[in-house]
């Protein structure tokens, strides 16, 4: 064998070795692939639960990417909370904590506007509910109050009321309602505290408020009801179902959110853990810790 042929064989062998080496290297997992191991599979729905008699479409990441949706942009990247009603000091504190949480959850500047009085809601869109409590039309709040008052720099405008809400005459009540295209939504505090808006049971009520608020804003950013895992974006019919859902968004819903908002996933997770610790939300502390362990 000539020296030239030998050199050519050696060169080709070296290139092949390099190719095999790179081909065999393990592909590094993304953040979302890493934390997916902590996703908890959904149980078969029981009678009365949201998924029991609804045939909702599974929204894949590709479906989400194709969807026309609102996104933060220069000069339009703030979440605003608009209290509507007559709030006591305890209720105001809960709204401030919600602001703090949403700022961390979405990694966007979040502000609370001065309260609007219930007097702006006409009698024609009020009714007495089955439990003899006055309810107001969620649709009216969206269309006739919030859309008209949405600040120019708001990417999302979220109303919070202490009154019970109903979406349609045939529905008993609704926890919240949101509009994808308008970037507005509303949620009610009323049922989260079992009708008693005091310090008693405040942790349970606060956790419900955080879940529903982040859920409705998640809809505004284009995320459909989650059918992937136990997740804050799961649909809910009642408080026991809400309580069974995590405040944690599953890996798929986090991927959707991050693709639009472009935040640092680990920084967000650390900040969420600190918030949960400060408010003694122990189950959510554990879930955040489990995710952080996977990133080390």
Secondary structure, DSSP 8 states (H G I E B T S, - for coil): --HHHHHHHHHHHHHHHHHHHHHHS-----HHHHHGGG--------TTSTTTT-------HHHHHHS-----BTTB-EEEEEEES---HHHHHHHHHHHHHHHHHHTSEEEEEEEE-GGGS-GGGEEE-TTS-EEEEHHHIIIIIIHHH--TTEEEEEEEESSEEESSTT-S-BSEEEETTTTEEEEESGGGGTT--SSTTHHHHHHHHHHHHHHHHHHHTT-----SSS-TTS--SSHHHHHHS-SS--HHHHHHHHHHH---HHHHHHHHHHHHHHTT-HHHHHHHHHHHHHH-
